Amino acid sequence: MIDKPELWTVIIGLGIGSYALRFAFLGIVGDRPMPPWLLRHLRYTAVAMLPALVAPQVVWPAATDGAADLPRMSAATVTLVVGLLTKSVLTAVFSGAATLFGLLYLLG
């Protein structure tokens, strides 16, 4: 069990770090134009976040104690294929979710 002072220290520290990171771009850079190479890299940040959040749950799912299973692998594959074909994030996410819950229902 974590004690309250330690918890609040971590929460406040993460808040300060998050603020400092945003301030570096908004406060220091301000109204000056950013270099093209930085803008090019920042453009891919949002695209990289979803796979970074989902990949551990597909490769090492806590629900199965780390054992890979058919519903999660199938949902990840369907999401990837639908995303590549349609170029629509929402369509890909919803099709992957439907695949996951459908297979969990059928196999469970």
GROMACS elastic network, one bead per residue, 0.5 to 0.9 nm:
[ bonds ]
;  ai    aj funct       b0    kb
    2     5     6  0.86723   500
    2     6     6  0.68742   500
    2     7     6  0.66187   500
    3     6     6  0.56162   500
    3     7     6  0.63072   500
    3     8     6  0.88542   500
    4     7     6  0.50039   500
    4     8     6  0.60989   500
    4     9     6  0.84533   500
    5     8     6  0.52054   500
    5     9     6  0.60319   500
    5    10     6  0.86499   500
    6     9     6  0.50248   500
    6    10     6  0.62727   500
    6    11     6  0.86760   500
    7    10     6  0.52421   500
    7    11     6  0.62390   500
    7    12     6  0.86494   500
    8    12     6  0.59465   500
    8    13     6  0.82526   500
    9    12     6  0.52693   500
    9    13     6  0.59104   500
    9    14     6  0.85070   500
   10    13     6  0.50371   500
   10    14     6  0.60549   500
   10    15     6  0.84945   500
   11    14     6  0.52571   500
   11    15     6  0.61689   500
   11    16     6  0.87050   500
   12    16     6  0.61648   500
   12    17     6  0.85650   500
   13    16     6  0.51712   500
   13    17     6  0.61488   500
   13    18     6  0.85597   500
   14    17     6  0.50204   500
   14    18     6  0.60126   500
   14    19     6  0.84995   500
   15    18     6  0.51118   500
   15    19     6  0.61113   500
   15    20     6  0.85375   500
   16    19     6  0.50869   500
   16    20     6  0.60440   500
   16    21     6  0.86068   500
   17    20     6  0.50629   500
   17    21     6  0.61967   500
   17    22     6  0.87163   500
   18    21     6  0.52363   500
   18    22     6  0.63840   500
   18    23     6  0.85702   500
   19    22     6  0.52419   500
   19    23     6  0.59549   500
   19    24     6  0.85803   500
   20    24     6  0.61427   500
   20    25     6  0.89979   500
   21    24     6  0.52740   500
   21    25     6  0.70939   500
   21    26     6  0.89924   500
   22    25     6  0.55047   500
   22    26     6  0.60995   500
   22    27     6  0.77874   500
   23    28     6  0.65673   500
   23    29     6  0.85347   500
   23    30     6  0.89969   500
   24    27     6  0.58555   500
   24    28     6  0.53120   500
   24    29     6  0.67893   500
   24    30     6  0.88436   500
   25    28     6  0.60379   500
   25    29     6  0.53045   500
   25    30     6  0.69358   500
   26    29     6  0.57279   500
   26    31     6  0.81296   500
   27    30     6  0.50683   500
   27    31     6  0.87600   500
   28    31     6  0.88581   500
   29    32     6  0.57864   500
   29    33     6  0.78505   500
   29    34     6  0.76826   500
   30    33     6  0.82981   500
   31    34     6  0.89477   500
   33    36     6  0.88649   500
   34    37     6  0.84043   500
   34    38     6  0.66365   500
   34    39     6  0.66371   500
   35    38     6  0.54953   500
   35    39     6  0.64942   500
   35    40     6  0.88192   500
   36    39     6  0.50764   500
   36    40     6  0.60996   500
   36    41     6  0.87157   500
   37    40     6  0.51231   500
   37    41     6  0.64224   500
   37    42     6  0.87540   500
   38    41     6  0.51733   500
   38    42     6  0.61290   500
   38    43     6  0.86006   500
   39    42     6  0.50509   500
   39    43     6  0.61329   500
   40    43     6  0.53156   500
   40    44     6  0.72728   500
   41    44     6  0.57002   500
   41    45     6  0.70743   500
   42    45     6  0.52800   500
   42    46     6  0.80799   500
   43    46     6  0.70983   500
   43    47     6  0.79550   500
   44    47     6  0.51901   500
   44    48     6  0.61866   500
   44    49     6  0.88041   500
   45    48     6  0.52571   500
   45    49     6  0.63866   500
   46    49     6  0.52914   500
   46    50     6  0.73726   500
   47    50     6  0.64625   500
   47    51     6  0.77318   500
   48    51     6  0.58286   500
   48    52     6  0.62177   500
   48    53     6  0.88239   500
   49    52     6  0.50920   500
   49    53     6  0.61967   500
   49    54     6  0.86549   500
   50    53     6  0.52157   500
   50    54     6  0.61219   500
   50    55     6  0.84339   500
   51    54     6  0.50556   500
   51    55     6  0.55733   500
   51    56     6  0.88390   500
   52    55     6  0.56771   500
   52    56     6  0.75073   500
   53    56     6  0.68422   500
   53    57     6  0.77224   500
   54    57     6  0.53991   500
   54    58     6  0.64399   500
   54    59     6  0.88584   500
   54    76     6  0.85664   500
   55    58     6  0.51385   500
   55    59     6  0.60571   500
   55    60     6  0.81752   500
   55    76     6  0.85584   500
   56    59     6  0.52054   500
   56    60     6  0.54319   500
   56    61     6  0.68253   500
   57    60     6  0.54254   500
   57    62     6  0.69891   500
   57    63     6  0.87200   500
   57    66     6  0.87754   500
   57    72     6  0.81640   500
   58    61     6  0.56477   500
   58    68     6  0.72296   500
   58    69     6  0.84912   500
   58    72     6  0.56947   500
   58    73     6  0.62856   500
   58    75     6  0.88378   500
   58    76     6  0.71270   500
   59    66     6  0.75488   500
   59    67     6  0.80692   500
   59    68     6  0.62511   500
   59    72     6  0.85679   500
   59    73     6  0.80495   500
   60    63     6  0.88981   500
   60    64     6  0.81647   500
   60    65     6  0.75879   500
   60    67     6  0.64380   500
   60    68     6  0.65503   500
   61    64     6  0.57074   500
   61    65     6  0.64078   500
   61    67     6  0.67584   500
   61    68     6  0.69284   500
   61    69     6  0.85398   500
   61    72     6  0.82767   500
   62    66     6  0.56369   500
   62    67     6  0.83662   500
   63    66     6  0.74936   500
   63    67     6  0.87185   500
   64    67     6  0.54572   500
   64    68     6  0.73839   500
   64    69     6  0.77250   500
   65    68     6  0.88488   500
   68    72     6  0.75809   500
   68    73     6  0.73637   500
   69    72     6  0.59534   500
   69    73     6  0.63689   500
   69    74     6  0.85810   500
   70    73     6  0.52974   500
   70    74     6  0.58148   500
   70    75     6  0.83880   500
   70   103     6  0.80932   500
   71    74     6  0.51805   500
   71    75     6  0.60233   500
   71    76     6  0.86164   500
   71    99     6  0.72664   500
   71   100     6  0.52535   500
   71   101     6  0.78850   500
   71   102     6  0.82971   500
   71   103     6  0.53536   500
   71   104     6  0.61627   500
   71   107     6  0.84173   500
   72    75     6  0.50667   500
   72    76     6  0.61506   500
   72    77     6  0.85715   500
   72    96     6  0.89249   500
   72    99     6  0.85251   500
   72   100     6  0.60003   500
   72   103     6  0.86877   500
   72   104     6  0.88062   500
   73    76     6  0.51748   500
   73    77     6  0.61845   500
   73    78     6  0.86260   500
   73   100     6  0.86747   500
   74    77     6  0.50690   500
   74    78     6  0.60518   500
   74    79     6  0.84630   500
   74    96     6  0.80880   500
   74    99     6  0.71176   500
   74   100     6  0.72495   500
   74   103     6  0.85647   500
   75    78     6  0.51165   500
   75    79     6  0.60069   500
   75    80     6  0.85417   500
   75    95     6  0.78643   500
   75    97     6  0.67271   500
   75    98     6  0.79281   500
   75    99     6  0.52037   500
   75   100     6  0.50501   500
   75   101     6  0.87561   500
   75   103     6  0.86580   500
   76    79     6  0.51217   500
   76    80     6  0.61685   500
   76    81     6  0.86618   500
   76    96     6  0.63609   500
   76    99     6  0.88618   500
   76   100     6  0.84489   500
   77    80     6  0.51619   500
   77    81     6  0.61557   500
   77    82     6  0.85080   500
   77    96     6  0.79267   500
   78    81     6  0.52014   500
   78    82     6  0.59275   500
   78    83     6  0.82605   500
   78    92     6  0.76232   500
   78    95     6  0.69419   500
   78    96     6  0.56344   500
   78    99     6  0.73564   500
   79    82     6  0.52989   500
   79    83     6  0.58825   500
   79    84     6  0.84951   500
   79    89     6  0.89163   500
   79    91     6  0.83825   500
   79    93     6  0.60497   500
   79    94     6  0.80960   500
   79    95     6  0.62486   500
   79    97     6  0.82077   500
   79    99     6  0.86858   500
   80    83     6  0.51392   500
   80    84     6  0.61398   500
   80    85     6  0.86197   500
   80    92     6  0.70435   500
   80    96     6  0.83400   500
   81    84     6  0.51796   500
   81    85     6  0.61383   500
   81    86     6  0.85277   500
   81    92     6  0.79302   500
   82    85     6  0.51141   500
   82    86     6  0.58311   500
   82    87     6  0.77095   500
   82    88     6  0.80124   500
   82    89     6  0.88711   500
   82    91     6  0.72336   500
   82    92     6  0.51565   500
   82    93     6  0.87128   500
   82    95     6  0.74234   500
   82    96     6  0.83899   500
   83    86     6  0.54206   500
   83    87     6  0.51151   500
   83    88     6  0.57733   500
   83    89     6  0.61956   500
   83    90     6  0.85979   500
   83    91     6  0.71658   500
   83    93     6  0.80686   500
   84    87     6  0.55234   500
   84    88     6  0.81467   500
   84    92     6  0.84620   500
   85    88     6  0.83309   500
   86    89     6  0.83687   500
   86    91     6  0.75373   500
   86    92     6  0.77839   500
   87    91     6  0.84229   500
   87    92     6  0.81580   500
   88    91     6  0.53674   500
   88    92     6  0.62042   500
   88    93     6  0.86678   500
   89    92     6  0.51411   500
   89    93     6  0.60703   500
   89    94     6  0.85386   500
   90    93     6  0.51022   500
   90    94     6  0.59875   500
   90    95     6  0.83545   500
   91    94     6  0.53055   500
   91    95     6  0.59906   500
   91    96     6  0.84827   500
   92    95     6  0.52283   500
   92    96     6  0.60948   500
   92    97     6  0.85528   500
   93    96     6  0.51619   500
   93    97     6  0.60851   500
   93    98     6  0.85440   500
   94    98     6  0.60179   500
   94    99     6  0.84830   500
   95    98     6  0.50569   500
   95    99     6  0.61194   500
   95   100     6  0.86024   500
   96    99     6  0.50306   500
   96   100     6  0.61190   500
   96   101     6  0.86261   500
   97   100     6  0.50649   500
   97   101     6  0.60823   500
   97   102     6  0.81857   500
   98   101     6  0.53534   500
   98   102     6  0.56924   500
   98   103     6  0.83298   500
   99   102     6  0.50987   500
   99   103     6  0.59881   500
   99   104     6  0.83967   500
  100   103     6  0.53885   500
  100   104     6  0.60734   500
  100   105     6  0.85393   500
  101   104     6  0.50034   500
  101   105     6  0.59951   500
  101   106     6  0.85286   500
  102   105     6  0.51490   500
  102   106     6  0.61589   500
  102   107     6  0.85406   500
  103   107     6  0.57971   500
  103   108     6  0.78809   500
  104   107     6  0.52989   500
  104   108     6  0.53696   500
  105   108     6  0.52525   500
